[in-house]
């Protein structure tokens, strides 16, 4: 039954795809290349971190950056600042919308391997300064086990920021700041 259901879901992908899912799929497809094909203009280079503008960006987003960390714990990531607003209500609504666009979506990678993006929704609260949903690719096999897709809503300097990120592993604490600072 599961293969039939998965087959029906895959064949319906075109019907249910949306711009957010399409952009995220392009990013994930370039994950094995450490996002090389979506790196744009160099933004900054420090001792262990190099940041590039991304050539792939969600429509209407504030910015998208590809970050490469070259240290004992090499890593790479794509970070998209989807929204910055002073209104918690606007941020909460957009956060829920993006979750709805991504949850259970079909991601096809090179070699036509198909994955389902799945994550448990967490309802943000204004008194909670940080809310995060970590999505998994199912089935989690091979290098895709290392892939981390995260949607976060956080308060920063009296505004609310929604960030969608794709990281190739759980970076060490010092690298985490380099990858997620935007």
MOURHU-V972978 format. One record per run of one state. SS is the DSSP state (helix for helix, strand for strand, loop for the rest). FROM is the first residue (numbers start at 1). LEN is the number of residues. Records with the same first field share a line. If there is no record, write none. Layout:
SS=FROM-LEN ; FROM-LEN
This chain:
loop=1-1 ; 12-1 ; 17-2 ; 30-1 ; 34-2 ; 46-3 ; 55-8 ; 70-5 ; 86-2 ; 103-2 ; 109-1 ; 113-1 ; 119-11 ; 139-3 ; 147-1 ; 157-2 ; 168-5 ; 181-2
helix=2-10 ; 13-4 ; 19-11 ; 31-3 ; 36-3 ; 88-15 ; 110-3 ; 142-5 ; 173-8
strand=39-7 ; 49-6 ; 63-7 ; 75-11 ; 105-4 ; 114-5 ; 130-9 ; 148-9 ; 159-9
